[in-house]
Structure formats: structure tokens, C-alpha cells
């Protein structure tokens, strides 16, 4: 087995390698003067089971091209099986037509990864589980519910006043899975309306959140506007406190400042995307590593063991 890392999130790749007690494959992933991507594999990978670790986060297009070219290089070097490991799958939010003459970019990216030569895909908390069907190769979508539940138990006292909140109707299944792991905690839903990309207006709270310690749970925080609006609405409806657990901390633009100035007690995100300097400096943002979860999935795939047991 070989582990190859792109440049999008080297700290996570190194943490996964440490979990598996093996080094990262020596390779050069660099740019020409005109920013073309060039890849050289500096080890023999013939007949090997190779896992390419690369989140397609900002800059999304550059990191996606790195992934595709790494896969092509490994294919031409006679790698036996190539698994694209995407802790964060960019373009996942473009998973359907939202209007006339618009693309389904998530399907396009799935086609690109498949045609580049990948034999398998391993990712975490897709924006919509149905995206797995966009791939014509085996695809594992790891769920972070267990990881988040363990962290909540560690940092928050369990009690009847603890409540899991979905920031929108579409995330109810995800929030319910977390609530089930927290001794069947109560569930509430924030009903919102979007006025445009990255903009939302909270309309109503479904559920009684008065005097409850609320934990918002979602897959992606980009501008963090939806998150902060939801937290404010919960506090306005009598919540005792509001924290948030997010799988993928995109946190673009002024998101870190928005979180710092919000009513959120803290925002906990995984390291599927490497933290930006503003996010690192924000006292309310805390990171929890997903390396053990992804590393264990890689180990099981390499050993032909069940990955579905990680969802139990």
C-alpha cells in the first residue's frame, strides 16, 4: 500500500500516515512558471494499492487538477488500484439544477475523477448522499457522527437540556443521526429561506428550544452567515447557549470574524480542509481531527475488510 498526498492539506495527510504508521510516498507536485501542474512520482508504485489524499478545497480548481494529474501519473506508472481520498469533495453543493441553463457540476467532477483513472473514491460527509450515484466506481461516504458525538461527550455534560439542531430542513437526517448517538437527544429544525447564494434569512424554529443547550450540526460552513443567523434565532427563542459542529470548515471571506462576533459559544470543525490564518486566530473556532476515521477506512479498504462497520 502507498499513500500519496497532494498540496491541499498536507497536515491531514501526514496525520493519516502517522495513524497508519507508514510514510507518505515521495513525489513532487509542483507548478511551472505559468502555473501548470506537474507531478513526478519518486517511488516505484507498480502493482501497489495507492491512496491519493487531496481535498478539493480553495483554490478548488487548482487542487482538483492536482488530484486528476496525480491519478493519471499513478495510472501510467502501473499502480494496481488507485483510490481518490477526498476528505472534502468540492463542487458537492452543485448537485442538481437549481434553475434553467445551470450545470450539475458535482456530476462533471465525478466524471473527471473516474475518467482520469481512479478505481475507487473515499470521501466524507457529502452534501447529499445521492452524489455517490454520480460515480460509476465504488464510493464510500464516511459519516462524522461518531467523531462529533465523542467530542461532544468530552466537552459538554450530557443532560436532558441538550438539544441537536439542524440549520435547515435538508440536514435533518444528518442531525438525527447525531442526536441518536447522544442518548436520543431532542431535535429541532431551523426553517430558513435563501435570498441568494451564501445568504439566508431565518423564518421559524421548529421545536421548543427554550432553556436548552443547542448544538447546531451541518456539513459545510462557507460564509458562516446561515450558521450565525440560526444561532441568533435560537437565542432569541430562549436557548440557554448555542454551539455548532460542522464537518467542513470552508470559512471563506470574513467568516472567521463573523463567527467571532456571533452569539455562538464555539464552532467545532474537522480538519478536512486546512485551516486558514483567520480561522486559526479565531478564539471561538476549534478543530477536531478526522485522520483516525479516514485512516481506519483506508486500512480496511487495503485489507479488504468491511468499511460499513465504521458507520455503526
C-alpha contacts under 8 A as a table, 3 or more apart, distances in Angstrom:
res1	aa1	res2	aa2	distance
1	X	48	X	5.65
1	X	49	X	4.71
1	X	50	X	5.81
1	X	51	X	7.83
1	X	302	X	6.99
2	X	24	X	7.21
2	X	25	X	6.22
2	X	45	X	7.47
2	X	48	X	6.69
2	X	49	X	6.18
2	X	50	X	4.67
2	X	51	X	6.25
3	X	17	X	7.28
3	X	23	X	7.39
3	X	24	X	5.13
3	X	25	X	5.56
3	X	50	X	5.91
3	X	51	X	5.01
3	X	52	X	6.19
3	X	53	X	7.37
4	X	24	X	5.73
4	X	25	X	5.13
4	X	26	X	7.61
4	X	27	X	7.52
4	X	50	X	7.15
4	X	51	X	6.07
4	X	52	X	4.77
4	X	53	X	6.18
5	X	10	X	6.70
5	X	13	X	6.05
5	X	24	X	6.94
5	X	25	X	7.62
5	X	52	X	5.76
5	X	53	X	4.88
5	X	54	X	6.34
6	X	9	X	7.23
6	X	10	X	7.06
6	X	29	X	6.72
6	X	52	X	7.33
6	X	53	X	6.30
6	X	54	X	5.31
6	X	63	X	7.72
6	X	66	X	6.62
6	X	67	X	6.85
6	X	70	X	7.84
7	X	10	X	5.83
7	X	29	X	7.25
7	X	54	X	7.26
7	X	63	X	7.42
7	X	66	X	7.98
8	X	54	X	5.92
8	X	55	X	5.91
8	X	56	X	7.14
8	X	57	X	7.07
8	X	63	X	6.14
8	X	273	X	7.82
8	X	274	X	7.35
9	X	12	X	5.66
9	X	13	X	6.51
9	X	54	X	6.78
9	X	55	X	6.76
9	X	272	X	7.76
9	X	273	X	6.47
9	X	274	X	5.32
10	X	13	X	5.00
10	X	14	X	6.08
11	X	14	X	5.12
11	X	15	X	6.19
11	X	274	X	7.52
12	X	15	X	4.96
12	X	16	X	6.18
12	X	271	X	6.81
12	X	272	X	7.21
12	X	274	X	7.65
12	X	289	X	7.91
12	X	291	X	6.36
13	X	16	X	5.14
13	X	17	X	6.20
13	X	24	X	7.89
13	X	53	X	6.38
13	X	291	X	7.84
14	X	17	X	4.98
14	X	18	X	6.17
14	X	24	X	7.19
15	X	18	X	5.04
15	X	19	X	6.22
15	X	291	X	5.84
16	X	19	X	5.03
16	X	20	X	6.30
16	X	291	X	4.88
16	X	292	X	6.72
16	X	294	X	7.08
16	X	295	X	5.14
17	X	20	X	5.12
17	X	21	X	5.90
17	X	22	X	5.40
17	X	23	X	5.86
17	X	24	X	6.30
17	X	295	X	7.53
18	X	21	X	4.74
18	X	22	X	6.35
18	X	23	X	7.50
19	X	22	X	7.99
19	X	291	X	7.22
19	X	292	X	6.34
19	X	295	X	6.22
20	X	295	X	6.30
20	X	296	X	7.81
20	X	299	X	7.26
25	X	41	X	7.86
25	X	42	X	7.68
25	X	43	X	6.80
26	X	41	X	6.54
26	X	42	X	5.26
26	X	43	X	6.14
27	X	39	X	7.21
27	X	40	X	5.59
27	X	41	X	4.43
27	X	42	X	5.03
27	X	43	X	7.43
28	X	38	X	7.75
28	X	39	X	5.49
28	X	40	X	5.05
28	X	41	X	6.51
28	X	42	X	7.43
29	X	37	X	7.10
29	X	38	X	5.90
29	X	39	X	4.61
29	X	40	X	6.70
29	X	66	X	7.46
30	X	37	X	5.89
30	X	38	X	5.39
30	X	39	X	6.49
31	X	34	X	7.51
31	X	35	X	4.91
31	X	36	X	5.35
31	X	37	X	4.75
31	X	38	X	5.81
32	X	35	X	5.02
32	X	36	X	5.21
32	X	37	X	6.61
32	X	38	X	7.05
33	X	36	X	7.38
37	X	65	X	7.27
37	X	66	X	6.40
37	X	69	X	7.62
38	X	69	X	7.61
39	X	66	X	8.00
39	X	69	X	6.86
39	X	70	X	6.31
39	X	73	X	7.02
40	X	73	X	7.39
41	X	44	X	7.74
41	X	73	X	7.36
41	X	74	X	7.58
44	X	77	X	7.85
45	X	48	X	5.24
45	X	50	X	7.62
45	X	74	X	7.31
45	X	77	X	6.56
45	X	78	X	6.86
45	X	79	X	5.43
46	X	77	X	6.15
46	X	78	X	4.75
46	X	79	X	4.84
46	X	80	X	6.73
47	X	78	X	6.29
47	X	79	X	5.07
47	X	80	X	4.40
47	X	81	X	7.79
48	X	79	X	5.22
48	X	80	X	5.15
48	X	81	X	6.78
49	X	79	X	6.67
49	X	80	X	5.71
49	X	81	X	4.87
49	X	82	X	6.24
49	X	83	X	7.90
49	X	302	X	6.96
50	X	79	X	6.73
50	X	80	X	7.61
50	X	81	X	6.11
50	X	82	X	4.93
50	X	83	X	6.24
51	X	82	X	5.92
51	X	83	X	4.75
51	X	84	X	6.07
51	X	85	X	6.40
51	X	298	X	7.72
52	X	67	X	7.44
52	X	70	X	7.50
52	X	71	X	7.40
52	X	82	X	7.33
52	X	83	X	6.18
52	X	84	X	5.08
52	X	85	X	5.58
53	X	84	X	6.53
53	X	85	X	4.68
53	X	86	X	6.16
53	X	87	X	7.66
54	X	63	X	7.26
54	X	67	X	6.32
54	X	84	X	7.60
54	X	85	X	6.22
54	X	86	X	5.34
54	X	87	X	7.09
55	X	63	X	7.14
55	X	85	X	7.72
55	X	86	X	4.85
55	X	87	X	5.42
55	X	88	X	4.85
55	X	89	X	6.33
55	X	90	X	7.46
55	X	272	X	7.05
55	X	273	X	6.71
56	X	59	X	7.60
56	X	60	X	5.03
56	X	61	X	7.43
56	X	63	X	5.18
56	X	64	X	5.35
56	X	86	X	7.05
56	X	88	X	6.22
56	X	89	X	5.73
56	X	90	X	4.94
57	X	60	X	4.68
57	X	63	X	6.85
57	X	88	X	6.78
57	X	89	X	7.51
57	X	90	X	5.81
57	X	250	X	7.44
57	X	273	X	6.57
58	X	61	X	7.71
58	X	63	X	7.46
58	X	250	X	7.99
59	X	62	X	5.59
59	X	63	X	6.23
60	X	63	X	5.29
60	X	64	X	6.00
60	X	90	X	6.60
61	X	64	X	5.05
61	X	65	X	6.19
62	X	65	X	5.23
62	X	66	X	6.26
63	X	66	X	4.98
63	X	67	X	6.29
64	X	67	X	5.12
64	X	68	X	6.32
65	X	68	X	5.08
65	X	69	X	6.06
66	X	69	X	5.29
66	X	70	X	6.01
67	X	70	X	5.16
67	X	71	X	6.22
67	X	84	X	7.80
68	X	71	X	5.20
68	X	72	X	6.22
68	X	112	X	7.49
68	X	113	X	6.27
68	X	116	X	5.82
69	X	72	X	4.95
69	X	73	X	6.05
69	X	116	X	7.66
70	X	73	X	5.11
70	X	74	X	6.22
71	X	74	X	5.16
71	X	75	X	6.10
71	X	82	X	7.04
71	X	84	X	7.75
71	X	116	X	6.29
71	X	117	X	6.14
71	X	118	X	6.36
72	X	75	X	5.04
72	X	76	X	6.19
72	X	116	X	5.66
72	X	117	X	6.16
73	X	76	X	5.23
73	X	77	X	6.15
74	X	77	X	4.88
74	X	78	X	6.46
74	X	79	X	5.53
74	X	82	X	7.48
75	X	78	X	5.28
75	X	79	X	5.50
75	X	80	X	7.99
75	X	82	X	7.55
75	X	117	X	6.27
76	X	79	X	7.54
79	X	82	X	6.65
81	X	118	X	7.67
81	X	119	X	5.97
81	X	120	X	7.91
82	X	117	X	7.49
82	X	118	X	5.22
82	X	119	X	5.31
82	X	120	X	6.58
83	X	118	X	5.87
83	X	119	X	5.83
83	X	120	X	4.60
83	X	121	X	5.43
83	X	122	X	6.95
84	X	113	X	7.94
84	X	118	X	6.28
84	X	119	X	7.93
84	X	120	X	6.29
84	X	121	X	4.81
84	X	122	X	6.16
85	X	121	X	5.98
85	X	122	X	4.69
85	X	123	X	5.84
86	X	89	X	5.62
86	X	121	X	7.48
86	X	122	X	6.12
86	X	123	X	4.70
86	X	124	X	7.21
87	X	122	X	7.69
87	X	123	X	5.11
87	X	124	X	5.35
87	X	272	X	5.06
87	X	273	X	7.62
87	X	294	X	7.74
88	X	123	X	6.64
88	X	124	X	6.42
88	X	125	X	7.93
88	X	126	X	7.90
88	X	248	X	6.78
88	X	272	X	5.75
88	X	273	X	6.73
89	X	92	X	6.00
89	X	123	X	6.80
89	X	124	X	7.75
89	X	126	X	6.93
90	X	93	X	7.76
90	X	106	X	7.90
91	X	94	X	5.53
91	X	95	X	7.68
91	X	105	X	6.19
91	X	106	X	5.21
91	X	109	X	7.49
92	X	95	X	5.80
92	X	105	X	7.79
92	X	106	X	5.22
92	X	126	X	6.68
92	X	127	X	5.71
92	X	128	X	7.54
92	X	131	X	7.55
93	X	106	X	7.35
93	X	127	X	6.08
93	X	128	X	7.99
94	X	97	X	7.62
94	X	103	X	7.57
94	X	104	X	5.60
94	X	105	X	5.40
94	X	106	X	5.53
95	X	104	X	5.43
95	X	105	X	6.61
95	X	106	X	5.20
95	X	107	X	6.96
95	X	128	X	7.60
95	X	131	X	6.93
96	X	103	X	7.58
96	X	104	X	5.21
97	X	100	X	7.34
97	X	102	X	5.78
97	X	103	X	6.18
97	X	104	X	5.89
98	X	102	X	6.80
99	X	102	X	5.98
104	X	107	X	5.74
104	X	108	X	6.76
105	X	108	X	4.90
105	X	109	X	6.19
106	X	109	X	5.21
106	X	110	X	6.19
106	X	131	X	7.39
106	X	134	X	7.72
107	X	110	X	4.99
107	X	111	X	6.23
107	X	131	X	7.59
107	X	134	X	5.39
107	X	135	X	7.73
108	X	111	X	5.11
108	X	112	X	6.30
109	X	112	X	4.98
109	X	113	X	6.26
110	X	113	X	5.27
110	X	114	X	6.23
110	X	134	X	6.09
110	X	135	X	5.57
111	X	114	X	5.12
111	X	115	X	5.98
111	X	134	X	7.69
111	X	135	X	6.88
112	X	115	X	5.21
112	X	116	X	6.00
113	X	116	X	5.26
113	X	117	X	6.95
113	X	118	X	6.16
114	X	117	X	5.66
114	X	118	X	5.27
114	X	119	X	7.22
114	X	135	X	7.07
114	X	136	X	7.27
114	X	137	X	7.17
115	X	118	X	7.24
118	X	121	X	7.33
119	X	137	X	6.19
119	X	138	X	7.42
120	X	137	X	5.62
120	X	138	X	5.12
120	X	139	X	5.97
121	X	137	X	7.34
121	X	138	X	6.42
121	X	139	X	4.69
121	X	140	X	6.35
122	X	139	X	5.86
122	X	140	X	4.88
122	X	141	X	6.29
122	X	142	X	7.57
123	X	126	X	7.28
123	X	139	X	7.70
123	X	140	X	6.22
123	X	141	X	5.08
123	X	142	X	6.14
124	X	140	X	7.94
124	X	141	X	5.07
124	X	142	X	4.41
124	X	143	X	6.01
124	X	144	X	7.39
125	X	129	X	7.77
125	X	141	X	6.11
125	X	142	X	5.93
125	X	143	X	5.30
125	X	144	X	6.84
125	X	219	X	6.50
125	X	247	X	7.11
126	X	129	X	5.73
126	X	131	X	7.09
126	X	141	X	6.70
126	X	219	X	7.63
127	X	131	X	7.94
127	X	219	X	6.47
127	X	220	X	7.70
128	X	131	X	5.88
129	X	132	X	6.07
129	X	141	X	7.54
130	X	133	X	5.55
130	X	134	X	7.53
131	X	134	X	5.18
131	X	135	X	7.52
132	X	135	X	5.85
132	X	139	X	6.00
132	X	140	X	7.67
132	X	141	X	7.42
133	X	136	X	7.22
135	X	138	X	7.39
135	X	139	X	7.07
140	X	307	X	7.91
142	X	294	X	7.82
142	X	310	X	7.81
142	X	311	X	7.39
143	X	146	X	7.65
143	X	311	X	6.67
144	X	147	X	5.16
144	X	148	X	6.11
144	X	247	X	7.06
144	X	290	X	8.00
145	X	148	X	5.22
145	X	149	X	5.96
145	X	174	X	7.90
145	X	177	X	6.59
145	X	178	X	5.23
145	X	181	X	7.58
146	X	149	X	5.06
146	X	150	X	6.14
146	X	178	X	7.49
146	X	181	X	7.17
146	X	311	X	7.88
147	X	150	X	5.40
147	X	151	X	6.50
147	X	290	X	7.56
147	X	293	X	7.78
148	X	151	X	5.14
148	X	152	X	6.16
148	X	178	X	7.65
148	X	245	X	7.24
149	X	152	X	5.06
149	X	153	X	6.20
149	X	178	X	6.48
149	X	181	X	6.34
149	X	182	X	6.45
150	X	153	X	5.23
150	X	154	X	6.24
151	X	154	X	4.99
151	X	155	X	6.24
151	X	288	X	7.94
152	X	155	X	5.28
152	X	156	X	5.41
153	X	156	X	5.49
153	X	157	X	6.54
153	X	158	X	6.69
153	X	182	X	7.93
154	X	157	X	7.79
158	X	162	X	6.78
158	X	182	X	7.91
159	X	162	X	5.70
160	X	163	X	7.98
160	X	185	X	7.41
161	X	211	X	7.17
161	X	212	X	4.76
161	X	213	X	5.81
162	X	185	X	6.54
162	X	186	X	7.32
162	X	212	X	5.93
162	X	213	X	4.84
162	X	214	X	6.12
162	X	215	X	7.64
163	X	179	X	7.71
163	X	185	X	5.74
163	X	186	X	5.03
163	X	187	X	5.81
163	X	188	X	7.24
163	X	209	X	7.70
163	X	212	X	6.38
163	X	213	X	6.00
163	X	214	X	4.86
163	X	215	X	6.20
164	X	175	X	6.50
164	X	176	X	7.79
164	X	178	X	7.51
164	X	179	X	5.89
164	X	185	X	6.69
164	X	186	X	6.30
164	X	187	X	5.04
164	X	188	X	6.45
164	X	214	X	5.81
164	X	215	X	4.85
164	X	216	X	6.04
164	X	217	X	7.04
165	X	175	X	6.59
165	X	187	X	5.70
165	X	188	X	4.70
165	X	189	X	5.49
165	X	190	X	7.25
165	X	214	X	6.42
165	X	215	X	5.75
165	X	216	X	4.65
165	X	217	X	6.30
166	X	169	X	6.94
166	X	171	X	5.67
166	X	172	X	5.63
166	X	174	X	7.93
166	X	175	X	5.56
166	X	187	X	7.70
166	X	188	X	6.40
166	X	189	X	4.84
166	X	190	X	6.19
166	X	216	X	5.83
166	X	217	X	5.75
166	X	218	X	6.74
167	X	171	X	6.98
167	X	189	X	6.15
167	X	190	X	4.88
167	X	191	X	7.36
167	X	192	X	7.89
167	X	216	X	6.43
167	X	217	X	7.08
167	X	218	X	6.85
167	X	226	X	7.58
167	X	227	X	6.98
167	X	230	X	6.34
168	X	171	X	5.69
168	X	172	X	7.19
168	X	189	X	6.21
168	X	190	X	5.20
168	X	191	X	5.63
168	X	192	X	6.28
169	X	172	X	5.61
169	X	189	X	6.50
169	X	190	X	7.07
169	X	191	X	6.48
170	X	173	X	7.57
171	X	174	X	5.34
171	X	175	X	6.24
171	X	218	X	6.54
172	X	175	X	5.08
172	X	176	X	5.92
172	X	189	X	7.26
173	X	176	X	5.11
173	X	177	X	6.27
174	X	177	X	5.31
174	X	178	X	6.68
174	X	217	X	7.66
174	X	218	X	7.34
175	X	178	X	5.21
175	X	179	X	6.18
175	X	187	X	7.56
175	X	217	X	5.90
175	X	218	X	7.36
176	X	179	X	4.94
176	X	180	X	6.09
176	X	187	X	6.90
177	X	180	X	5.25
177	X	181	X	6.63
178	X	181	X	5.22
178	X	182	X	6.46
179	X	182	X	5.03
179	X	183	X	6.98
179	X	184	X	5.24
179	X	185	X	4.84
179	X	186	X	6.78
179	X	187	X	6.88
180	X	183	X	5.83
180	X	184	X	4.18
180	X	185	X	6.46
181	X	184	X	6.43
182	X	185	X	5.61
187	X	207	X	7.32
188	X	205	X	7.24
188	X	206	X	5.66
188	X	207	X	4.82
188	X	208	X	7.32
188	X	209	X	7.38
189	X	205	X	5.97
189	X	206	X	5.01
189	X	207	X	6.71
190	X	202	X	7.02
190	X	203	X	7.70
190	X	204	X	6.15
190	X	205	X	4.78
190	X	206	X	6.19
190	X	230	X	6.70
191	X	202	X	6.23
191	X	203	X	5.63
191	X	204	X	5.10
191	X	205	X	6.00
191	X	206	X	7.02
192	X	200	X	6.54
192	X	201	X	5.67
192	X	202	X	4.40
192	X	203	X	5.19
192	X	204	X	7.00
193	X	200	X	5.69
193	X	201	X	5.46
193	X	202	X	6.52
193	X	203	X	6.88
194	X	197	X	7.34
194	X	198	X	7.93
194	X	199	X	5.81
194	X	200	X	4.30
194	X	201	X	6.31
195	X	199	X	5.86
195	X	200	X	5.88
195	X	201	X	7.35
196	X	199	X	5.21
196	X	200	X	7.21
198	X	222	X	7.61
198	X	223	X	6.37
198	X	225	X	7.09
198	X	226	X	7.63
199	X	225	X	6.69
199	X	226	X	6.93
200	X	225	X	7.19
200	X	226	X	5.70
200	X	229	X	7.88
201	X	226	X	7.59
201	X	229	X	7.25
202	X	229	X	6.59
202	X	230	X	6.41
202	X	233	X	6.99
205	X	208	X	7.83
205	X	233	X	7.67
205	X	234	X	7.38
205	X	237	X	7.95
209	X	212	X	5.32
209	X	214	X	7.43
209	X	234	X	6.87
209	X	237	X	6.62
209	X	238	X	6.39
209	X	239	X	5.31
210	X	237	X	6.21
210	X	238	X	4.23
210	X	239	X	4.76
210	X	240	X	7.07
211	X	238	X	5.88
211	X	239	X	4.91
211	X	240	X	4.74
212	X	238	X	7.81
212	X	239	X	5.06
212	X	240	X	5.21
212	X	241	X	7.05
213	X	239	X	6.39
213	X	240	X	5.36
213	X	241	X	4.98
213	X	242	X	6.16
214	X	234	X	7.91
214	X	239	X	6.82
214	X	240	X	7.56
214	X	241	X	6.06
214	X	242	X	4.75
214	X	243	X	6.33
215	X	242	X	5.80
215	X	243	X	4.87
215	X	244	X	5.30
215	X	245	X	6.99
216	X	227	X	7.94
216	X	231	X	7.89
216	X	242	X	7.25
216	X	243	X	6.18
216	X	244	X	4.43
216	X	245	X	6.05
217	X	244	X	5.91
217	X	245	X	4.91
217	X	246	X	5.85
218	X	221	X	7.63
218	X	245	X	6.68
218	X	246	X	5.10
218	X	247	X	6.77
219	X	246	X	5.40
219	X	247	X	4.82
219	X	248	X	5.91
220	X	246	X	6.04
220	X	247	X	6.14
220	X	248	X	4.81
220	X	249	X	6.11
220	X	250	X	6.80
221	X	224	X	5.16
221	X	227	X	7.22
221	X	246	X	6.61
221	X	248	X	6.51
221	X	249	X	5.31
221	X	250	X	5.76
221	X	251	X	5.95
222	X	225	X	7.99
222	X	249	X	6.73
222	X	250	X	4.74
222	X	251	X	4.54
222	X	252	X	5.58
222	X	255	X	7.08
223	X	226	X	7.74
223	X	250	X	7.81
223	X	251	X	5.64
223	X	252	X	5.58
223	X	253	X	6.64
223	X	254	X	7.00
223	X	255	X	4.86
224	X	227	X	5.09
224	X	228	X	6.12
224	X	251	X	6.63
224	X	255	X	5.35
224	X	256	X	8.00
224	X	258	X	6.95
224	X	259	X	6.95
225	X	228	X	5.28
225	X	229	X	6.04
225	X	255	X	7.49
225	X	258	X	7.41
226	X	229	X	5.18
226	X	230	X	6.03
227	X	230	X	5.17
227	X	231	X	6.21
227	X	244	X	7.88
228	X	231	X	5.03
228	X	232	X	6.18
228	X	258	X	7.39
228	X	259	X	6.70
228	X	262	X	5.96
228	X	263	X	7.33
228	X	264	X	7.15
229	X	232	X	5.12
229	X	233	X	6.18
230	X	233	X	5.07
230	X	234	X	6.22
231	X	234	X	5.15
231	X	235	X	6.32
231	X	242	X	6.05
231	X	243	X	7.90
231	X	262	X	7.88
231	X	263	X	6.50
231	X	264	X	6.30
232	X	235	X	5.19
232	X	236	X	6.12
232	X	262	X	7.60
232	X	263	X	6.27
233	X	236	X	4.96
233	X	237	X	6.28
234	X	237	X	5.09
234	X	238	X	6.63
234	X	239	X	5.57
234	X	242	X	7.41
235	X	238	X	5.18
235	X	239	X	4.67
235	X	240	X	6.95
235	X	241	X	6.95
235	X	242	X	7.30
235	X	263	X	7.84
236	X	239	X	7.21
239	X	242	X	7.13
241	X	264	X	7.53
241	X	265	X	6.86
242	X	263	X	7.29
242	X	264	X	5.35
242	X	265	X	5.91
242	X	266	X	7.91
243	X	264	X	5.38
243	X	265	X	5.17
243	X	266	X	5.20
243	X	267	X	6.11
244	X	264	X	7.24
244	X	266	X	6.44
244	X	267	X	4.81
244	X	268	X	6.15
245	X	267	X	5.97
245	X	268	X	4.78
245	X	269	X	5.92
246	X	249	X	6.54
246	X	267	X	7.40
246	X	268	X	6.17
246	X	269	X	4.82
246	X	270	X	7.13
247	X	269	X	5.44
247	X	270	X	5.39
247	X	272	X	7.55
248	X	269	X	6.30
248	X	270	X	6.24
248	X	271	X	7.51
248	X	272	X	6.10
248	X	273	X	6.51
249	X	269	X	5.76
249	X	270	X	7.11
249	X	271	X	7.76
249	X	272	X	7.74
249	X	273	X	6.45
249	X	275	X	7.82
250	X	273	X	6.86
251	X	254	X	7.68
251	X	255	X	5.05
251	X	256	X	6.47
251	X	279	X	7.43
252	X	255	X	5.69
252	X	256	X	7.97
253	X	256	X	7.89
254	X	257	X	5.41
254	X	258	X	6.17
255	X	258	X	4.94
255	X	259	X	6.22
256	X	259	X	5.16
256	X	260	X	6.18
256	X	278	X	5.97
256	X	279	X	5.37
256	X	282	X	6.23
256	X	285	X	7.95
257	X	260	X	4.96
257	X	261	X	6.20
257	X	278	X	7.78
257	X	282	X	7.39
258	X	261	X	5.33
258	X	262	X	6.14
259	X	262	X	5.09
259	X	264	X	6.99
259	X	267	X	7.66
259	X	284	X	7.09
259	X	285	X	7.90
260	X	282	X	6.30
260	X	283	X	7.12
260	X	284	X	5.99
264	X	267	X	7.04
264	X	284	X	7.80
265	X	284	X	6.81
266	X	284	X	4.56
266	X	285	X	5.90
266	X	286	X	7.28
267	X	284	X	5.95
267	X	285	X	4.78
267	X	286	X	6.19
268	X	285	X	5.88
268	X	286	X	4.81
268	X	287	X	5.65
268	X	288	X	7.03
269	X	285	X	7.51
269	X	286	X	6.43
269	X	287	X	5.06
269	X	288	X	6.20
270	X	273	X	7.54
270	X	287	X	5.42
270	X	288	X	4.82
270	X	289	X	5.47
270	X	290	X	5.94
271	X	274	X	5.89
271	X	275	X	7.11
271	X	287	X	6.22
271	X	288	X	6.38
271	X	289	X	5.40
271	X	290	X	6.30
272	X	289	X	7.89
272	X	290	X	6.78
275	X	279	X	5.95
275	X	280	X	6.18
276	X	279	X	5.22
276	X	280	X	6.23
277	X	280	X	5.07
277	X	281	X	6.20
278	X	281	X	5.09
278	X	282	X	6.21
279	X	282	X	5.20
279	X	285	X	6.58
280	X	283	X	7.87
280	X	285	X	7.31
282	X	285	X	5.66
283	X	286	X	7.75
289	X	292	X	7.34
290	X	293	X	5.40
290	X	294	X	6.32
291	X	294	X	5.25
291	X	295	X	5.62
292	X	295	X	5.00
292	X	296	X	5.90
293	X	296	X	5.35
293	X	297	X	6.35
294	X	297	X	5.07
294	X	298	X	6.20
295	X	298	X	5.09
295	X	299	X	6.21
296	X	299	X	5.02
296	X	300	X	6.18
297	X	300	X	5.13
297	X	301	X	6.17
297	X	307	X	6.01
297	X	310	X	7.65
298	X	301	X	5.16
298	X	302	X	6.12
299	X	302	X	5.22
299	X	303	X	6.16
300	X	303	X	5.10
300	X	304	X	5.89
300	X	305	X	4.71
300	X	306	X	6.35
300	X	307	X	6.13
301	X	304	X	5.01
301	X	305	X	6.01
301	X	306	X	7.46
301	X	307	X	6.93
302	X	305	X	7.70
306	X	309	X	6.10
307	X	310	X	5.77
307	X	311	X	7.85
308	X	311	X	5.47
308	X	312	X	7.35
309	X	312	X	5.35
